[in-house]
Amino acid sequence: MLAGCATLSPSISGVVSWAGLRGAVSLAAGLRGVAIAELGVANKIDPAHPGILLALARIALEEGQFD
């Protein structure tokens, strides 16, 4: 997830990385609601981050949200 933050300022990339990491850990722990919230925050900060988009896409696929 950290590689996608190269174009952001250090303070913003840290926030994106931290929120994305918390989302990924929450997802691995089975806390889907927390994961969606954390990844949503990270996605609002950096909507083009590939790791965050992938995690959100996996959640949507698992939940059958194809829109």
CORMOCOR-V289841 format. One record per residue. N is the residue number from 0. SS is DSSP state (H for helix, E for strand, C for the rest). Layout:
n/ss
N/SS
N/SS
This chain:
n/ss
0/C
1/H
2/H
3/H
4/H
5/C
6/C
7/C
8/C
9/H
10/H
11/H
12/H
13/H
14/H
15/H
16/H
17/H
18/H
19/H
20/H
21/H
22/H
23/H
24/H
25/H
26/H
27/H
28/C
29/C
30/C
31/H
32/H
33/H
34/H
35/H
36/H
37/H
38/H
39/H
40/H
41/H
42/H
43/H
44/H
45/C
46/C
47/C
48/C
49/H
50/H
51/H
52/H
53/H
54/H
55/H
56/H
57/H
58/H
59/H
60/H
61/H
62/C
63/C
64/C
65/C
66/C
